[in-house]
Amino acid sequence: FYSPRYDDPKTNQKISDFRSTIYWKPNVITDKDGKATFSYFNSDNKGTYRMTIEGIDADGNLGRQVYRYTVE
C-alpha cells in the first residue's frame, strides 16, 4: 500500500495528494496494555473522514471501532 513520506526531502510536496484510502496497515501490534500508536499524512481534500480500526486478539476475539474527523 502506498503511503507518501512527506518528511522525506526527496518527496515532491508540490503534487496534490487526493488519495481516497489514506492509510492501511494490517499488522499494528499492541503493547502488553493493549495500546499502539501510528501516524499518517492526510489527503489534501478537505472534509470529513472516517477511520475504521479492526483487529483480532490471540483468542480470536474481534474488535472494531469507527471514528470520524474533519480536515479543514
Predicted model as a PDB file, atoms N, CA, C, CB and O in Angstrom, pLDDT in the B-factor column:
MODEL        1                                                                  
ATOM      1  N   PHE A   1       0.834  -1.178   0.000  1.00 70.00           N  
ATOM      2  CA  PHE A   1       0.000   0.000   0.000  1.00 70.00           C  
ATOM      3  C   PHE A   1       0.876   1.238   0.000  1.00 70.00           C  
ATOM      4  CB  PHE A   1      -0.947   0.000   1.203  1.00 70.00           C  
ATOM      5  O   PHE A   1       1.804   1.341   0.802  1.00 70.00           O  
ATOM      6  N   TYR A   2       0.596   2.169  -0.881  1.00 74.00           N  
ATOM      7  CA  TYR A   2       1.392   3.389  -0.994  1.00 74.00           C  
ATOM      8  C   TYR A   2       0.966   4.417   0.052  1.00 74.00           C  
ATOM      9  CB  TYR A   2       1.265   3.983  -2.403  1.00 74.00           C  
ATOM     10  O   TYR A   2      -0.217   4.729   0.189  1.00 74.00           O  
ATOM     11  N   SER A   3       1.933   4.926   0.772  1.00 74.00           N  
ATOM     12  CA  SER A   3       1.702   5.996   1.737  1.00 74.00           C  
ATOM     13  C   SER A   3       2.851   6.989   1.586  1.00 74.00           C  
ATOM     14  CB  SER A   3       1.603   5.441   3.217  1.00 74.00           C  
ATOM     15  O   SER A   3       4.002   6.646   1.858  1.00 74.00           O  
ATOM     16  N   PRO A   4       2.550   8.225   1.152  1.00 72.00           N  
ATOM     17  CA  PRO A   4       3.633   9.182   0.912  1.00 72.00           C  
ATOM     18  C   PRO A   4       4.412   9.510   2.175  1.00 72.00           C  
ATOM     19  CB  PRO A   4       3.077  10.455   0.319  1.00 72.00           C  
ATOM     20  O   PRO A   4       3.870   9.479   3.280  1.00 72.00           O  
ATOM     21  N   ARG A   5       5.678   9.821   2.002  1.00 74.00           N  
ATOM     22  CA  ARG A   5       6.559  10.199   3.114  1.00 74.00           C  
ATOM     23  C   ARG A   5       6.907  11.675   2.955  1.00 74.00           C  
ATOM     24  CB  ARG A   5       7.862   9.308   3.150  1.00 74.00           C  
ATOM     25  O   ARG A   5       7.947  12.007   2.386  1.00 74.00           O  
ATOM     26  N   TYR A   6       6.057  12.551   3.446  1.00 74.00           N  
ATOM     27  CA  TYR A   6       6.286  13.982   3.296  1.00 74.00           C  
ATOM     28  C   TYR A   6       7.409  14.484   4.180  1.00 74.00           C  
ATOM     29  CB  TYR A   6       5.029  14.740   3.603  1.00 74.00           C  
ATOM     30  O   TYR A   6       7.868  15.613   4.007  1.00 74.00           O  
ATOM     31  N   ASP A   7       7.864  13.670   5.125  1.00 77.00           N  
ATOM     32  CA  ASP A   7       9.011  14.057   5.934  1.00 77.00           C  
ATOM     33  C   ASP A   7      10.327  13.691   5.235  1.00 77.00           C  
ATOM     34  CB  ASP A   7       8.936  13.387   7.313  1.00 77.00           C  
ATOM     35  O   ASP A   7      11.403  13.948   5.774  1.00 77.00           O  
ATOM     36  N   ASP A   8      10.247  13.096   4.049  1.00 76.00           N  
ATOM     37  CA  ASP A   8      11.429  12.756   3.242  1.00 76.00           C  
ATOM     38  C   ASP A   8      11.672  13.890   2.242  1.00 76.00           C  
ATOM     39  CB  ASP A   8      11.238  11.375   2.496  1.00 76.00           C  
ATOM     40  O   ASP A   8      10.781  14.188   1.447  1.00 76.00           O  
ATOM     41  N   PRO A   9      12.827  14.522   2.253  1.00 75.00           N  
ATOM     42  CA  PRO A   9      13.075  15.655   1.350  1.00 75.00           C  
ATOM     43  C   PRO A   9      13.015  15.294  -0.135  1.00 75.00           C  
ATOM     44  CB  PRO A   9      14.419  16.248   1.653  1.00 75.00           C  
ATOM     45  O   PRO A   9      12.913  16.185  -0.978  1.00 75.00           O  
ATOM     46  N   LYS A  10      13.077  13.998  -0.470  1.00 75.00           N  
ATOM     47  CA  LYS A  10      13.000  13.581  -1.869  1.00 75.00           C  
ATOM     48  C   LYS A  10      11.563  13.534  -2.388  1.00 75.00           C  
ATOM     49  CB  LYS A  10      13.647  12.220  -2.036  1.00 75.00           C  
ATOM     50  O   LYS A  10      11.349  13.402  -3.593  1.00 75.00           O  
ATOM     51  N   THR A  11      10.577  13.640  -1.498  1.00 72.00           N  
ATOM     52  CA  THR A  11       9.179  13.601  -1.907  1.00 72.00           C  
ATOM     53  C   THR A  11       8.779  14.954  -2.487  1.00 72.00           C  
ATOM     54  CB  THR A  11       8.266  13.225  -0.714  1.00 72.00           C  
ATOM     55  O   THR A  11       9.034  15.996  -1.882  1.00 72.00           O  
ATOM     56  N   ASN A  12       8.153  14.934  -3.658  1.00 71.00           N  
ATOM     57  CA  ASN A  12       7.703  16.171  -4.300  1.00 71.00           C  
ATOM     58  C   ASN A  12       6.431  16.649  -3.607  1.00 71.00           C  
ATOM     59  CB  ASN A  12       7.456  15.958  -5.832  1.00 71.00           C  
ATOM     60  O   ASN A  12       5.355  16.098  -3.838  1.00 71.00           O  
ATOM     61  N   GLN A  13       6.546  17.659  -2.768  1.00 71.00           N  
ATOM     62  CA  GLN A  13       5.419  18.149  -1.991  1.00 71.00           C  
ATOM     63  C   GLN A  13       4.518  19.089  -2.795  1.00 71.00           C  
ATOM     64  CB  GLN A  13       5.921  18.857  -0.754  1.00 71.00           C  
ATOM     65  O   GLN A  13       3.483  19.525  -2.290  1.00 71.00           O  
ATOM     66  N   LYS A  14       4.892  19.405  -4.031  1.00 75.00           N  
ATOM     67  CA  LYS A  14       4.078  20.298  -4.860  1.00 75.00           C  
ATOM     68  C   LYS A  14       2.965  19.546  -5.588  1.00 75.00           C  
ATOM     69  CB  LYS A  14       4.959  21.020  -5.874  1.00 75.00           C  
ATOM     70  O   LYS A  14       2.056  20.170  -6.135  1.00 75.00           O  
ATOM     71  N   ILE A  15       3.025  18.229  -5.600  1.00 78.00           N  
ATOM     72  CA  ILE A  15       1.996  17.424  -6.250  1.00 78.00           C  
ATOM     73  C   ILE A  15       0.857  17.217  -5.255  1.00 78.00           C  
ATOM     74  CB  ILE A  15       2.572  16.051  -6.748  1.00 78.00           C  
ATOM     75  O   ILE A  15       1.086  16.799  -4.120  1.00 78.00           O  
ATOM     76  N   SER A  16      -0.372  17.510  -5.684  1.00 80.00           N  
ATOM     77  CA  SER A  16      -1.531  17.338  -4.800  1.00 80.00           C  
ATOM     78  C   SER A  16      -1.748  15.876  -4.460  1.00 80.00           C  
ATOM     79  CB  SER A  16      -2.791  17.913  -5.449  1.00 80.00           C  
ATOM     80  O   SER A  16      -1.500  14.986  -5.274  1.00 80.00           O  
ATOM     81  N   ASP A  17      -2.210  15.647  -3.257  1.00 81.00           N  
ATOM     82  CA  ASP A  17      -2.440  14.298  -2.746  1.00 81.00           C  
ATOM     83  C   ASP A  17      -3.939  14.109  -2.558  1.00 81.00           C  
ATOM     84  CB  ASP A  17      -1.669  14.055  -1.404  1.00 81.00           C  
ATOM     85  O   ASP A  17      -4.519  14.641  -1.612  1.00 81.00           O  
ATOM     86  N   PHE A  18      -4.567  13.356  -3.454  1.00 85.00           N  
ATOM     87  CA  PHE A  18      -6.010  13.143  -3.391  1.00 85.00           C  
ATOM     88  C   PHE A  18      -6.353  11.663  -3.230  1.00 85.00           C  
ATOM     89  CB  PHE A  18      -6.679  13.699  -4.645  1.00 85.00           C  
ATOM     90  O   PHE A  18      -7.304  11.173  -3.838  1.00 85.00           O  
ATOM     91  N   ARG A  19      -5.570  10.951  -2.404  1.00 82.00           N  
ATOM     92  CA  ARG A  19      -5.853   9.531  -2.187  1.00 82.00           C  
ATOM     93  C   ARG A  19      -7.217   9.356  -1.524  1.00 82.00           C  
ATOM     94  CB  ARG A  19      -4.750   8.883  -1.323  1.00 82.00           C  
ATOM     95  O   ARG A  19      -7.604  10.166  -0.681  1.00 82.00           O  
ATOM     96  N   SER A  20      -7.946   8.308  -1.896  1.00 82.00           N  
ATOM     97  CA  SER A  20      -9.223   8.011  -1.242  1.00 82.00           C  
ATOM     98  C   SER A  20      -9.022   7.098  -0.037  1.00 82.00           C  
ATOM     99  CB  SER A  20     -10.195   7.362  -2.237  1.00 82.00           C  
ATOM    100  O   SER A  20      -9.769   7.193   0.937  1.00 82.00           O  
ATOM    101  N   THR A  21      -8.044   6.230  -0.085  1.00 85.00           N  
ATOM    102  CA  THR A  21      -7.664   5.425   1.077  1.00 85.00           C  
ATOM    103  C   THR A  21      -6.403   6.071   1.630  1.00 85.00           C  
ATOM    104  CB  THR A  21      -7.433   3.888   0.705  1.00 85.00           C  
ATOM    105  O   THR A  21      -5.375   6.127   0.955  1.00 85.00           O  
ATOM    106  N   ILE A  22      -6.490   6.556   2.858  1.00 86.00           N  
ATOM    107  CA  ILE A  22      -5.419   7.365   3.419  1.00 86.00           C  
ATOM    108  C   ILE A  22      -4.317   6.506   4.031  1.00 86.00           C  
ATOM    109  CB  ILE A  22      -5.976   8.310   4.461  1.00 86.00           C  
ATOM    110  O   ILE A  22      -3.133   6.773   3.829  1.00 86.00           O  
ATOM    111  N   TYR A  23      -4.702   5.492   4.768  1.00 88.00           N  
ATOM    112  CA  TYR A  23      -3.701   4.699   5.480  1.00 88.00           C  
ATOM    113  C   TYR A  23      -4.241   3.292   5.677  1.00 88.00           C  
ATOM    114  CB  TYR A  23      -3.334   5.348   6.849  1.00 88.00           C  
ATOM    115  O   TYR A  23      -5.414   3.109   6.002  1.00 88.00           O  
ATOM    116  N   TRP A  24      -3.385   2.303   5.478  1.00 88.00           N  
ATOM    117  CA  TRP A  24      -3.760   0.914   5.708  1.00 88.00           C  
ATOM    118  C   TRP A  24      -2.535   0.197   6.233  1.00 88.00           C  
ATOM    119  CB  TRP A  24      -4.306   0.233   4.406  1.00 88.00           C  
ATOM    120  O   TRP A  24      -1.484   0.200   5.591  1.00 88.00           O  
ATOM    121  N   LYS A  25      -2.662  -0.404   7.373  1.00 87.00           N  
ATOM    122  CA  LYS A  25      -1.540  -1.145   7.966  1.00 87.00           C  
ATOM    123  C   LYS A  25      -2.124  -2.394   8.625  1.00 87.00           C  
ATOM    124  CB  LYS A  25      -0.733  -0.258   9.014  1.00 87.00           C  
ATOM    125  O   LYS A  25      -2.770  -2.289   9.668  1.00 87.00           O  
ATOM    126  N   PRO A  26      -1.913  -3.552   8.048  1.00 87.00           N  
ATOM    127  CA  PRO A  26      -2.557  -4.763   8.541  1.00 87.00           C  
ATOM    128  C   PRO A  26      -1.902  -5.391   9.763  1.00 87.00           C  
ATOM    129  CB  PRO A  26      -2.596  -5.759   7.462  1.00 87.00           C  
ATOM    130  O   PRO A  26      -2.434  -6.360  10.306  1.00 87.00           O  
ATOM    131  N   ASN A  27      -0.780  -4.878  10.207  1.00 88.00           N  
ATOM    132  CA  ASN A  27      -0.071  -5.565  11.291  1.00 88.00           C  
ATOM    133  C   ASN A  27       0.353  -4.612  12.419  1.00 88.00           C  
ATOM    134  CB  ASN A  27       1.156  -6.272  10.733  1.00 88.00           C  
ATOM    135  O   ASN A  27       1.517  -4.595  12.817  1.00 88.00           O  
ATOM    136  N   VAL A  28      -0.590  -3.830  12.924  1.00 89.00           N  
ATOM    137  CA  VAL A  28      -0.302  -2.980  14.081  1.00 89.00           C  
ATOM    138  C   VAL A  28      -0.311  -3.885  15.318  1.00 89.00           C  
ATOM    139  CB  VAL A  28      -1.357  -1.795  14.217  1.00 89.00           C  
ATOM    140  O   VAL A  28      -1.306  -4.557  15.590  1.00 89.00           O  
ATOM    141  N   ILE A  29       0.774  -3.902  16.049  1.00 88.00           N  
ATOM    142  CA  ILE A  29       0.901  -4.759  17.229  1.00 88.00           C  
ATOM    143  C   ILE A  29       0.785  -3.891  18.480  1.00 88.00           C  
ATOM    144  CB  ILE A  29       2.257  -5.542  17.217  1.00 88.00           C  
ATOM    145  O   ILE A  29       1.442  -2.856  18.591  1.00 88.00           O  
ATOM    146  N   THR A  30      -0.039  -4.313  19.400  1.00 89.00           N  
ATOM    147  CA  THR A  30      -0.218  -3.565  20.642  1.00 89.00           C  
ATOM    148  C   THR A  30       0.812  -3.986  21.682  1.00 89.00           C  
ATOM    149  CB  THR A  30      -1.635  -3.766  21.190  1.00 89.00           C  
ATOM    150  O   THR A  30       1.443  -5.037  21.567  1.00 89.00           O  
ATOM    151  N   ASP A  31       0.968  -3.143  22.698  1.00 91.00           N  
ATOM    152  CA  ASP A  31       1.865  -3.485  23.803  1.00 91.00           C  
ATOM    153  C   ASP A  31       1.115  -4.354  24.815  1.00 91.00           C  
ATOM    154  CB  ASP A  31       2.422  -2.198  24.487  1.00 91.00           C  
ATOM    155  O   ASP A  31      -0.018  -4.762  24.560  1.00 91.00           O  
ATOM    156  N   LYS A  32       1.730  -4.635  25.944  1.00 90.00           N  
ATOM    157  CA  LYS A  32       1.121  -5.523  26.940  1.00 90.00           C  
ATOM    158  C   LYS A  32      -0.166  -4.949  27.525  1.00 90.00           C  
ATOM    159  CB  LYS A  32       2.106  -5.797  28.060  1.00 90.00           C  
ATOM    160  O   LYS A  32      -0.974  -5.686  28.090  1.00 90.00           O  
ATOM    161  N   ASP A  33      -0.363  -3.618  27.391  1.00 91.00           N  
ATOM    162  CA  ASP A  33      -1.579  -2.966  27.878  1.00 91.00           C  
ATOM    163  C   ASP A  33      -2.631  -2.816  26.789  1.00 91.00           C  
ATOM    164  CB  ASP A  33      -1.243  -1.606  28.451  1.00 91.00           C  
ATOM    165  O   ASP A  33      -3.684  -2.221  27.017  1.00 91.00           O  
ATOM    166  N   GLY A  34      -2.349  -3.358  25.598  1.00 85.00           N  
ATOM    167  CA  GLY A  34      -3.309  -3.282  24.500  1.00 85.00           C  
ATOM    168  C   GLY A  34      -3.286  -1.958  23.753  1.00 85.00           C  
ATOM    169  O   GLY A  34      -4.242  -1.632  23.049  1.00 85.00           O  
ATOM    170  N   LYS A  35      -2.211  -1.191  23.894  1.00 91.00           N  
ATOM    171  CA  LYS A  35      -2.130   0.121  23.252  1.00 91.00           C  
ATOM    172  C   LYS A  35      -1.108   0.115  22.123  1.00 91.00           C  
ATOM    173  CB  LYS A  35      -1.769   1.198  24.279  1.00 91.00           C  
ATOM    174  O   LYS A  35      -0.102  -0.592  22.176  1.00 91.00           O  
ATOM    175  N   ALA A  36      -1.386   0.915  21.104  1.00 91.00           N  
ATOM    176  CA  ALA A  36      -0.484   1.080  19.968  1.00 91.00           C  
ATOM    177  C   ALA A  36      -0.639   2.491  19.432  1.00 91.00           C  
ATOM    178  CB  ALA A  36      -0.769   0.026  18.857  1.00 91.00           C  
ATOM    179  O   ALA A  36      -1.669   3.131  19.640  1.00 91.00           O  
ATOM    180  N   THR A  37       0.369   2.968  18.752  1.00 92.00           N  
ATOM    181  CA  THR A  37       0.285   4.272  18.094  1.00 92.00           C  
ATOM    182  C   THR A  37       0.734   4.128  16.652  1.00 92.00           C  
ATOM    183  CB  THR A  37       1.145   5.333  18.835  1.00 92.00           C  
ATOM    184  O   THR A  37       1.496   3.224  16.309  1.00 92.00           O  
ATOM    185  N   PHE A  38       0.251   5.032  15.817  1.00 89.00           N  
ATOM    186  CA  PHE A  38       0.669   5.112  14.429  1.00 89.00           C  
ATOM    187  C   PHE A  38       0.407   6.528  13.953  1.00 89.00           C  
ATOM    188  CB  PHE A  38      -0.076   4.064  13.542  1.00 89.00           C  
ATOM    189  O   PHE A  38      -0.357   7.263  14.578  1.00 89.00           O  
ATOM    190  N   SER A  39       1.025   6.910  12.865  1.00 87.00           N  
ATOM    191  CA  SER A  39       0.792   8.236  12.300  1.00 87.00           C  
ATOM    192  C   SER A  39       0.723   8.113  10.787  1.00 87.00           C  
ATOM    193  CB  SER A  39       1.906   9.238  12.728  1.00 87.00           C  
ATOM    194  O   SER A  39       1.218   7.150  10.202  1.00 87.00           O  
ATOM    195  N   TYR A  40       0.105   9.101  10.168  1.00 86.00           N  
ATOM    196  CA  TYR A  40      -0.073   9.089   8.724  1.00 86.00           C  
ATOM    197  C   TYR A  40      -0.304  10.517   8.246  1.00 86.00           C  
ATOM    198  CB  TYR A  40      -1.254   8.167   8.312  1.00 86.00           C  
ATOM    199  O   TYR A  40      -0.609  11.401   9.046  1.00 86.00           O  
ATOM    200  N   PHE A  41      -0.160  10.740   6.956  1.00 83.00           N  
ATOM    201  CA  PHE A  41      -0.442  12.018   6.335  1.00 83.00           C  
ATOM    202  C   PHE A  41      -1.810  11.944   5.677  1.00 83.00           C  
ATOM    203  CB  PHE A  41       0.655  12.396   5.307  1.00 83.00           C  
ATOM    204  O   PHE A  41      -2.118  10.973   4.986  1.00 83.00           O  
ATOM    205  N   ASN A  42      -2.635  12.970   5.889  1.00 85.00           N  
ATOM    206  CA  ASN A  42      -3.953  13.039   5.266  1.00 85.00           C  
ATOM    207  C   ASN A  42      -3.851  13.406   3.793  1.00 85.00           C  
ATOM    208  CB  ASN A  42      -4.830  14.047   5.995  1.00 85.00           C  
ATOM    209  O   ASN A  42      -2.796  13.817   3.309  1.00 85.00           O  
ATOM    210  N   SER A  43      -4.960  13.252   3.096  1.00 85.00           N  
ATOM    211  CA  SER A  43      -5.107  13.727   1.735  1.00 85.00           C  
ATOM    212  C   SER A  43      -5.192  15.254   1.761  1.00 85.00           C  
ATOM    213  CB  SER A  43      -6.364  13.102   1.055  1.00 85.00           C  
ATOM    214  O   SER A  43      -5.389  15.849   2.821  1.00 85.00           O  
ATOM    215  N   ASP A  44      -5.045  15.880   0.603  1.00 86.00           N  
ATOM    216  CA  ASP A  44      -5.226  17.325   0.505  1.00 86.00           C  
ATOM    217  C   ASP A  44      -6.697  17.718   0.434  1.00 86.00           C  
ATOM    218  CB  ASP A  44      -4.495  17.856  -0.709  1.00 86.00           C  
ATOM    219  O   ASP A  44      -7.022  18.903   0.512  1.00 86.00           O  
ATOM    220  N   ASN A  45      -7.589  16.742   0.287  1.00 87.00           N  
ATOM    221  CA  ASN A  45      -9.023  17.039   0.260  1.00 87.00           C  
ATOM    222  C   ASN A  45      -9.512  17.435   1.636  1.00 87.00           C  
ATOM    223  CB  ASN A  45      -9.818  15.837  -0.254  1.00 87.00           C  
ATOM    224  O   ASN A  45      -9.211  16.766   2.625  1.00 87.00           O  
ATOM    225  N   LYS A  46     -10.268  18.522   1.703  1.00 90.00           N  
ATOM    226  CA  LYS A  46     -10.881  18.925   2.956  1.00 90.00           C  
ATOM    227  C   LYS A  46     -12.207  18.181   3.105  1.00 90.00           C  
ATOM    228  CB  LYS A  46     -11.092  20.470   3.009  1.00 90.00           C  
ATOM    229  O   LYS A  46     -12.837  17.837   2.105  1.00 90.00           O  
ATOM    230  N   GLY A  47     -12.629  17.934   4.325  1.00 92.00           N  
ATOM    231  CA  GLY A  47     -13.899  17.253   4.546  1.00 92.00           C  
ATOM    232  C   GLY A  47     -13.845  16.344   5.755  1.00 92.00           C  
ATOM    233  O   GLY A  47     -12.900  16.376   6.544  1.00 92.00           O  
ATOM    234  N   THR A  48     -14.880  15.534   5.881  1.00 93.00           N  
ATOM    235  CA  THR A  48     -14.984  14.600   6.987  1.00 93.00           C  
ATOM    236  C   THR A  48     -14.457  13.239   6.540  1.00 93.00           C  
ATOM    237  CB  THR A  48     -16.450  14.493   7.488  1.00 93.00           C  
ATOM    238  O   THR A  48     -14.813  12.734   5.475  1.00 93.00           O  
ATOM    239  N   TYR A  49     -13.616  12.671   7.364  1.00 93.00           N  
ATOM    240  CA  TYR A  49     -13.018  11.366   7.088  1.00 93.00           C  
ATOM    241  C   TYR A  49     -13.525  10.347   8.105  1.00 93.00           C  
ATOM    242  CB  TYR A  49     -11.468  11.448   7.122  1.00 93.00           C  
ATOM    243  O   TYR A  49     -13.828  10.688   9.248  1.00 93.00           O  
ATOM    244  N   ARG A  50     -13.609   9.110   7.673  1.00 94.00           N  
ATOM    245  CA  ARG A  50     -13.995   8.011   8.558  1.00 94.00           C  
ATOM    246  C   ARG A  50     -12.802   7.084   8.709  1.00 94.00           C  
ATOM    247  CB  ARG A  50     -15.242   7.239   8.007  1.00 94.00           C  
ATOM    248  O   ARG A  50     -12.221   6.636   7.720  1.00 94.00           O  
ATOM    249  N   MET A  51     -12.441   6.801   9.957  1.00 93.00           N  
ATOM    250  CA  MET A  51     -11.361   5.875  10.264  1.00 93.00           C  
ATOM    251  C   MET A  51     -11.982   4.623  10.879  1.00 93.00           C  
ATOM    252  CB  MET A  51     -10.305   6.524  11.229  1.00 93.00           C  
ATOM    253  O   MET A  51     -12.700   4.704  11.875  1.00 93.00           O  
ATOM    254  N   THR A  52     -11.707   3.484  10.290  1.00 93.00           N  
ATOM    255  CA  THR A  52     -12.201   2.214  10.809  1.00 93.00           C  
ATOM    256  C   THR A  52     -11.004   1.398  11.275  1.00 93.00           C  
ATOM    257  CB  THR A  52     -13.031   1.439   9.732  1.00 93.00           C  
ATOM    258  O   THR A  52     -10.085   1.119  10.505  1.00 93.00           O  
ATOM    259  N   ILE A  53     -11.032   1.024  12.533  1.00 91.00           N  
ATOM    260  CA  ILE A  53      -9.963   0.204  13.106  1.00 91.00           C  
ATOM    261  C   ILE A  53     -10.559  -1.145  13.466  1.00 91.00           C  
ATOM    262  CB  ILE A  53      -9.312   0.890  14.362  1.00 91.00           C  
ATOM    263  O   ILE A  53     -11.535  -1.223  14.213  1.00 91.00           O  
ATOM    264  N   GLU A  54      -9.972  -2.200  12.934  1.00 92.00           N  
ATOM    265  CA  GLU A  54     -10.452  -3.553  13.197  1.00 92.00           C  
ATOM    266  C   GLU A  54      -9.277  -4.421  13.619  1.00 92.00           C  
ATOM    267  CB  GLU A  54     -11.160  -4.151  11.950  1.00 92.00           C  
ATOM    268  O   GLU A  54      -8.146  -4.213  13.180  1.00 92.00           O  
ATOM    269  N   GLY A  55      -9.552  -5.376  14.459  1.00 90.00           N  
ATOM    270  CA  GLY A  55      -8.481  -6.255  14.896  1.00 90.00           C  
ATOM    271  C   GLY A  55      -8.996  -7.545  15.497  1.00 90.00           C  
ATOM    272  O   GLY A  55     -10.200  -7.749  15.652  1.00 90.00           O  
ATOM    273  N   ILE A  56      -8.060  -8.404  15.828  1.00 89.00           N  
ATOM    274  CA  ILE A  56      -8.365  -9.696  16.421  1.00 89.00           C  
ATOM    275  C   ILE A  56      -7.290  -9.995  17.462  1.00 89.00           C  
ATOM    276  CB  ILE A  56      -8.439 -10.825  15.333  1.00 89.00           C  
ATOM    277  O   ILE A  56      -6.113  -9.712  17.241  1.00 89.00           O  
ATOM    278  N   ASP A  57      -7.688 -10.562  18.584  1.00 85.00           N  
ATOM    279  CA  ASP A  57      -6.685 -10.881  19.603  1.00 85.00           C  
ATOM    280  C   ASP A  57      -6.251 -12.340  19.487  1.00 85.00           C  
ATOM    281  CB  ASP A  57      -7.237 -10.599  21.017  1.00 85.00           C  
ATOM    282  O   ASP A  57      -6.732 -13.070  18.621  1.00 85.00           O  
ATOM    283  N   ALA A  58      -5.353 -12.753  20.351  1.00 86.00           N  
ATOM    284  CA  ALA A  58      -4.793 -14.106  20.295  1.00 86.00           C  
ATOM    285  C   ALA A  58      -5.846 -15.187  20.533  1.00 86.00           C  
ATOM    286  CB  ALA A  58      -3.683 -14.247  21.317  1.00 86.00           C  
ATOM    287  O   ALA A  58      -5.646 -16.340  20.149  1.00 86.00           O  
ATOM    288  N   ASP A  59      -6.972 -14.821  21.168  1.00 92.00           N  
ATOM    289  CA  ASP A  59      -8.045 -15.782  21.427  1.00 92.00           C  
ATOM    290  C   ASP A  59      -9.109 -15.779  20.338  1.00 92.00           C  
ATOM    291  CB  ASP A  59      -8.690 -15.487  22.761  1.00 92.00           C  
ATOM    292  O   ASP A  59     -10.097 -16.506  20.443  1.00 92.00           O  
ATOM    293  N   GLY A  60      -8.925 -14.977  19.294  1.00 93.00           N  
ATOM    294  CA  GLY A  60      -9.884 -14.935  18.197  1.00 93.00           C  
ATOM    295  C   GLY A  60     -11.012 -13.942  18.393  1.00 93.00           C  
ATOM    296  O   GLY A  60     -11.948 -13.918  17.593  1.00 93.00           O  
ATOM    297  N   ASN A  61     -10.955 -13.123  19.431  1.00 94.00           N  
ATOM    298  CA  ASN A  61     -11.983 -12.114  19.654  1.00 94.00           C  
ATOM    299  C   ASN A  61     -11.779 -10.938  18.704  1.00 94.00           C  
ATOM    300  CB  ASN A  61     -11.967 -11.633  21.119  1.00 94.00           C  
ATOM    301  O   ASN A  61     -10.663 -10.450  18.530  1.00 94.00           O  
ATOM    302  N   LEU A  62     -12.870 -10.494  18.097  1.00 95.00           N  
ATOM    303  CA  LEU A  62     -12.808  -9.391  17.141  1.00 95.00           C  
ATOM    304  C   LEU A  62     -13.090  -8.067  17.834  1.00 95.00           C  
ATOM    305  CB  LEU A  62     -13.804  -9.612  15.993  1.00 95.00           C  
ATOM    306  O   LEU A  62     -13.850  -8.009  18.801  1.00 95.00           O  
ATOM    307  N   GLY A  63     -12.478  -7.018  17.335  1.00 92.00           N  
ATOM    308  CA  GLY A  63     -12.746  -5.674  17.813  1.00 92.00           C  
ATOM    309  C   GLY A  63     -12.858  -4.741  16.629  1.00 92.00           C  
ATOM    310  O   GLY A  63     -12.188  -4.920  15.612  1.00 92.00           O  
ATOM    311  N   ARG A  64     -13.721  -3.731  16.773  1.00 95.00           N  
ATOM    312  CA  ARG A  64     -13.908  -2.768  15.683  1.00 95.00           C  
ATOM    313  C   ARG A  64     -14.341  -1.438  16.278  1.00 95.00           C  
ATOM    314  CB  ARG A  64     -14.960  -3.280  14.644  1.00 95.00           C  
ATOM    315  O   ARG A  64     -15.194  -1.392  17.165  1.00 95.00           O  
ATOM    316  N   GLN A  65     -13.748  -0.356  15.787  1.00 95.00           N  
ATOM    317  CA  GLN A  65     -14.133   0.980  16.224  1.00 95.00           C  
ATOM    318  C   GLN A  65     -14.099   1.906  15.013  1.00 95.00           C  
ATOM    319  CB  GLN A  65     -13.191   1.502  17.361  1.00 95.00           C  
ATOM    320  O   GLN A  65     -13.182   1.835  14.195  1.00 95.00           O  
ATOM    321  N   VAL A  66     -15.101   2.773  14.902  1.00 97.00           N  
ATOM    322  CA  VAL A  66     -15.168   3.738  13.813  1.00 97.00           C  
ATOM    323  C   VAL A  66     -15.083   5.137  14.406  1.00 97.00           C  
ATOM    324  CB  VAL A  66     -16.472   3.560  12.976  1.00 97.00           C  
ATOM    325  O   VAL A  66     -15.823   5.480  15.328  1.00 97.00           O  
ATOM    326  N   TYR A  67     -14.173   5.940  13.864  1.00 95.00           N  
ATOM    327  CA  TYR A  67     -14.005   7.334  14.271  1.00 95.00           C  
ATOM    328  C   TYR A  67     -14.259   8.215  13.058  1.00 95.00           C  
ATOM    329  CB  TYR A  67     -12.577   7.592  14.865  1.00 95.00           C  
ATOM    330  O   TYR A  67     -14.065   7.787  11.921  1.00 95.00           O  
ATOM    331  N   ARG A  68     -14.684   9.416  13.297  1.00 96.00           N  
ATOM    332  CA  ARG A  68     -14.825  10.417  12.236  1.00 96.00           C  
ATOM    333  C   ARG A  68     -14.060  11.663  12.676  1.00 96.00           C  
ATOM    334  CB  ARG A  68     -16.347  10.749  11.943  1.00 96.00           C  
ATOM    335  O   ARG A  68     -14.068  12.039  13.849  1.00 96.00           O  
ATOM    336  N   TYR A  69     -13.401  12.290  11.708  1.00 94.00           N  
ATOM    337  CA  TYR A  69     -12.700  13.539  11.995  1.00 94.00           C  
ATOM    338  C   TYR A  69     -12.777  14.445  10.769  1.00 94.00           C  
ATOM    339  CB  TYR A  69     -11.217  13.271  12.395  1.00 94.00           C  
ATOM    340  O   TYR A  69     -12.999  13.981   9.651  1.00 94.00           O  
ATOM    341  N   THR A  70     -12.591  15.731  10.996  1.00 94.00           N  
ATOM    342  CA  THR A  70     -12.740  16.715   9.934  1.00 94.00           C  
ATOM    343  C   THR A  70     -11.390  17.363   9.634  1.00 94.00           C  
ATOM    344  CB  THR A  70     -13.784  17.784  10.324  1.00 94.00           C  
ATOM    345  O   THR A  70     -10.642  17.729  10.540  1.00 94.00           O  
ATOM    346  N   VAL A  71     -11.100  17.495   8.346  1.00 89.00           N  
ATOM    347  CA  VAL A  71      -9.916  18.208   7.871  1.00 89.00           C  
ATOM    348  C   VAL A  71     -10.414  19.510   7.243  1.00 89.00           C  
ATOM    349  CB  VAL A  71      -9.073  17.339   6.835  1.00 89.00           C  
ATOM    350  O   VAL A  71     -11.223  19.491   6.314  1.00 89.00           O  
ATOM    351  N   GLU A  72      -9.928  20.630   7.754  1.00 89.00           N  
ATOM    352  CA  GLU A  72     -10.390  21.939   7.265  1.00 89.00           C  
ATOM    353  C   GLU A  72      -9.349  22.618   6.408  1.00 89.00           C  
ATOM    354  CB  GLU A  72     -10.754  22.841   8.428  1.00 89.00           C  
ATOM    355  O   GLU A  72      -9.578  23.724   5.919  1.00 89.00           O  
TER     356      GLU A  72                                                      
ENDMDL                                                                          
END                                                                             
